[in-house]
Amino acid sequence: MPVKSEEATRAYERRCRDTLEAALDRTPLYESWRSFDPGDSRPLDERYRSLPPLTKADIRAHFPHGLVPAGMDLAAGLASGEVSYVRTSGTADEALTNIWNQAWWDASERASWALNAVAAQAATGTHREAILASALSVGPRSEGEQLPREQRMLGRFLFLNEYAFTTEWPEGHERRILAELGEFRPDVLEANPSLLARLARFAERAEVDVFQPRLITITYEFPSRVQMRAIQRVFKSPVASSYGSTEAGYVFMQCEHGRLHQNTEFCRVDLQPLADGPGARGVGRLLVTTFGNPWFPLLRFEIGDIGRPSSAPCPCGRDLGMTLSAIEGRLVSVCVGAGGRMITHGQIDDALGTVEGIAQYRLVQEAPGSVLFWYVGESERGKRTATESSTALRELFGPGIAVSVNEVSLIPPERSGKFLLVKRTFPLDTASILRAGEALHG
């Protein structure tokens, strides 16, 4: 059973301190942050808390040279191929161009495998891996025609999908994916939960035998209970959530007991509380500081997601760094309930997880006093699913919040090719919350 040793703790604290000092001393973007730092006589956690979050807007404003430490020749790094520019998939306000360092990324991934007992055995660095994701996220992209398998192979990787959007999938695409899984026989399958759930539902309907890899890693999107139910009816492999971002590398890995453990060799994570009071569940914004990336150091990067800390030690024994019970969703997915109470995607998903007959859903809150909910039905339950969904959401959001529920035949993905299941379209600020309370009690 892994345990936190004094030596490991000291090494982690050194990485935190050295990274902070190097960034403040050598990286142009952070030069002005020196005034926030209370100095090395103060506890390390206090020094980090004193710094502002690093936003995507900050990175855009200072990209690229403001992010490159003094002494690093970016032009030479680009010319040699040591680094490159990579743009993330995302909406216009979330997409970001990064300085990509493949060697650092690979090392971050390898370190994350040690945080899950199955991954530590299955992921050797030479293992075969299949990837099921939007082509906007990873892999070769088709402009309409199916790509032959040899064009979707990269070393030990097989990219199972060449389309940006699920709406582009041709007839028979799911069957081809399942056939290639059986032929390639990957040790690890990495997948968007939305795409893997769709594949699992197809396999179930078509009664197709499914190859079972040694491990399935879920990434790229929030894994909903609805999706996981569909996946686990068909795939009996161990499933672990691998959490990170293009900018920050591999940040958390879900262990064999279901908790998410910080990848302490490659990052520090600070949790900034989102709210206090009933229903908050201790959740906070995740601020990530990267270790060891010489080209693109990030201090307290606002990754855009919120996490819920674990309230008890994990049975796996890993206790260095932060342990989360769950990723609660995106900050943009935090909604407002009765009285201005904040409601996370995780809470919404828990409520909908009790409802039978939902294959896919999307919830949008356009104003504090109303909620719009669409779902694709999974069975012939008809009005029962709509009624139960409405009841679950009304109970969660509270009195005075109007809930509109509609069954649809299709829910398209976002422009990023991913599925954002819950979205709030107004600012989450004190004024919005106060207006919600006034409207309810007016």
N, C-alpha and C positions, 0 to 999 in steps of 0.2 A: 504494500500500500504506500503510495507516494506521500511524503511528509515534507513540510517546509523546514529546511535546515537553516541554522544561523548563517552559514556560508552563502547559501542561495539568497537569503534575504539581504545580506550585505552587498552581494553582487548586483542585485536588482536596484538597491538604493544608489549604488555607484553609477549605474546606467542612467538612472533618473537625474542625478546631480550633473554628471558629465554632459548629458544631452542638453540640459538647461543652460549650463555655462557656455557650451560651444555655440548654441544657437544665439544667445544674447550677445556673445562676443564677435561672432563671425558672419552672421546672416543679416543682410541689410534690412529685411522686413521687420526683424525683431529688435533692431537697435533702439527704437523709441520705447520698447517695452522695459528697458533697464530701469526706467523711473518707477515702474510698478513693483519691481523686485525689492523686498525688504532686506535682502542680503544674506550671505551664507551663515550668519550667526543665528538665523531663524530656522525653525524646523522646515524640512523639505516640502511637506504637504502645504504648509502655509505659503511658501514661496510660489508654488504652482497655483494655489487658489488666488493669489494676488494678481495673476496675469489674466488678461481678457481672453475670451474664446477667439480662436482663429476661424473666420468665416470663409465661405467660398468666394464671397465678394472681395475679401482681403487678398485671396490668392489671385483672383483675376486682375485686381488693381496692380499687383506687384510682379505678375508673371512676365517673363521667366526669371530675370536676373535678380530680383529681390528675394527669391527663394534659394538661390545658389550661394553656398558659403564662400567666403573669401578664400582664394587660393585654388578654387576649382575652375577649370577651363571648360565652360559649357560647349563652346564651338568645337573644341577638340573631342569632347565626349560624344557629341552628336556625330562627328565625322567618323570616329572609330567604331560607332555602333554600341558603345558601352551604355549609352542612354538614348532615348528617343522621346518624341512627343506623342502622348496617347490621350485621346479625348474620351471621356466617359459617356455612356449612353444615359440619357435623362431628358427631362423637360428643359425648356430654355433657361429657367432659373436655377436648375440643378446641374446641368452638364458643365464639365470642367476639363480643361486641358492640363495634363500632368507631365512632369519629367519622369519617364518610366525607366526603372533600373531592373532589368529582368533577373539579374543575379541576386539582388536583394529580395525581390518578390519570391523567388524560388526558395531561398533560405528561410524566409518568414513562413512559407507554407510547410516546409519540412519540420520546423519547430512546433507548429500547431498539431502535427500528427501525434506527438508524444502526450497530448492532453486527452486522448481517447484510446482505450486499451485495444480496440479492434483496429483502429487506424494505425496504431504503432506496429501492428503485425502485418496488416494488409498493404499499407502504403510504404514501399521500400525505396521509392525513387526510381525504380526500374519497372514498377508494376504497370499493367495495362489499365488505362482509364478511359471511360466513355463519358462524353459531356452532352447533356441535353439542356440547351438554353437558347435564348434568342440570338440570332446571328449578329444583332447589334451589340450584344454583350461580349461575345467571344466566338472565334472560329470564322471560317470562310462564309461569305454571304452570296446567295444566289440572287440574280436579278429576274427570276421567273422560272427558269428551268431547273430541274433536279440536277444536283452535282453528283457525279460518280463517286463511289466510296474512296477511291485513291486520291481524289482532290480534297477529301475531308479528313485525311490522315496527316498527322504531324508527329513523327516519331512514335512514341507509345500512346498517343492520344487519338481517339476517334470522335469526331464531332458528328453527332447523330442528326442534327438539324441545321439546315443551311438557310432558313427563312427568318426574316426579321420579325414577322408578325404571324401569330397563329391563324389569322384570317387568310393568309397566303398558302396554308398547308394544302397540297393537292390530295385528291382521292387516293387512298392507299398509303399515305405517308406514315401513319401510325403502324401499319402492318410492316412496312419496310424497317422502321426503327426497331421493332420487336425482333424481326428476323436478324438484323445486324447485331443486336445484343447477344442473341444466341450463337452467332457465328464468331464474334469477336471475343466473347466470354471475358469481359473486363473484371479485374479484381475490385475496382472502385467505379461507381457510377456517380457522377456529380450532376445535379439537376436543379433547375427552377422547380419549385413545388407545384406551380400552376401547370407547367408542361407535363411533369411526371404524373400528376393527378389525372390529367386528360388522357395520357397514355394508359394509365391503369384502368380507367373506366372503359376505354375501348377494348382492352384485353379481356376485361370481365364480360362485356357484352358479346364479344366475338368468341369467347371461350378459347383464347389462344394461350398456349403454354408460355411462361415468362422465365427467362434466365434470371437466376438469383445471384447477384454479385456478392462478394464478401462484405462490402460496406457500401451504403448509399449516403452521400453527403448532400445536404440541402443547403442551397445558397442563392444569392441574387435577390430573393424576395422574402417577405414575411410568410412563414409557413402556417397557414390557417388550419384549424381543427377539421374543417370540411375537407380540405385537400389531403391532410394526413390520413383521415379515415379511408378515403378512396385509395391512396397509395398503399396503405398497410393491409388492405383486403387482398391485394395482389402480390405485393413484394414483401417477402418474409425476411429479407435481409435486415441486419441492424441498420438503423438510420441515425445520423448525427447531423446537427446543424452546424455549418461552418460559417462564421460571421466575420465580415471585414468589408473593405472597400478598395477600389482602385488606388485611391490616394494613400490609405493607411495600411495596406497589406492585410494579413490575417490577424484579427484582433481577439476573437473568442473562438473556442472550439467546445462543442458539447461533448461531455464525457459519457461513459457507458451508463451513468445513473441519471442522465438528463439535465445536469447543470451545465452552465456555460462558463468556461474557465479562461481567464486572460492569458494571452500569449506573451508572458512577461519577458521573454528573451528579446522581443522585438517591439514592445510598446508599453506605455503606461496609459491607464484609463482613469480619468477623474469623472465623478458623477455629480452633476449640478442639479439639485432637487428641482423638480418641476412644480410641485405644489405641496401644501400641507393640508391636513384635515382628513375627514372620512373619504374613503375611496381612492386616495392618492397612492396607496400601496407602496410608498417609499420610492416611487419611480423617479428617474432623473435623466437629464440629457447626458449623452456620452461624449466626452471630450478626450480625444486620443492624441498622445504624443508618441511619435515614432522613434525607434532606436536604430542606429546603424546604417541609415540611408545617407550616404555622403553627399548626394546631389539634391535631395528634396526633403529637408528636415521639417517636420510639422510639430508645432507646440500647441497643445490644447485645441486640436482641430475639431470643429463642430461637425460631426459626421452626419447629423440629421436624424439620428434615431434615439430612442429612449429605452432604458433598461430597468429591470426590477431586481435589486440585490437579493441574494439568497439570505434567508433569515436564520439558517442553521448550517453547520459544517456539512460538506458533501461526503457521502459514504465512501467515495473513491479516495479520500485522503488528500487530494490536491488543495492546498490552501495558500499558495503564494499569489499575491495580487488579488484582483477582484473576482468574485464568483457571482454570477447572475442566475436567478431562477428562470428568467425569460427576457427576451427582447420584446418590449411591449409595442413595437411598431415605430412608425415615422413620427417626427414632431408635427408634420403636416397632417397626420392622421389623428391627432388629439382633438376630440370634439368637446362641446360644452353641453352639459345637462342642466336640469332644473336648478335654479339658484346659483348658476355660474360654476357648477361642479365640473371639473375636468374629467373626461372619460377617454381612456386610451383604446387603441385598436385591440390590444390584448383583452380588455374587458368586453368590448363589442364581440370579439371572436368567441370568447367564453360563453356569452349569452346565446349567440347563434349556434354554437356547437351542440346545444341541447335540442335543436330543431332538426327533424328528419326531412329528407327530400330536397336538400339544397346541394346542387352540384357546383355552383359558382355564385359569387355575390359581389356587389359593389354598393357602398354606402357613401353618400355625399351630404355634408352639412353646409348649406349655403348661407345660413343665418342662424344665430343662436337659438331661435325658437322653433326650428323645423329640421326634419331629417328626411332625406329621400333614399329609398332602399330598393334595389333591383336584384333579382336572383334568377338563375337558370334552374329549372326543376330537374331533379335526378330521378324522380319516380312519378307514379300516377296519383299522388296524394292530393294534387290540385289545391283547393281552397284551404285544406288543413295546414299545408306548409305556409301559405300566406298568412293565415290567422295566427299560427304559432310564432312566426317571425315578428309580426306586428306586436303581439303580446310581450315577447321577450325584449324587444327594443323599447317599448313604452315603459316597461318596468325598469329597465336600465336607465333611460334618460330622465324619467320622472314626470310628474304632472305638469301639464302646460306645454310640453314639447310635441308638436304635430309630427306624426310619423306616417309617411306615404310608402306603401309596399306594392311593388309591381313585379309580376313574373314576365320574363322576356326570353326570347329564344337564343340570344347571343349577347355576350358582354365583350367588347373589343379591348385589346390591351392599350396601354398608354403609348405615347410617341416613342418611348424608350424601348418598346417591345416587351416590357414587363407589365405585370398586373399590380396596380396599387388599389387594394380592396377598399380602403377607407380614406376619405379625403375631406378636409375642411377648407373652404375657399375664402374665409374672412380672417383677419389677423387675430391671433391668440394673444390678446393684451388685456390689461385691466379694464379698459373702457368697454371692450366687447363683453367681458364677463359681467360688469356692472349693468350694462344695458340688458343683458339676458335676465338678470335678477329683477330689474325694474319692470320688464315686460311681464314676468311671471307673477309678480306681486302687486302690479300697478294699481 
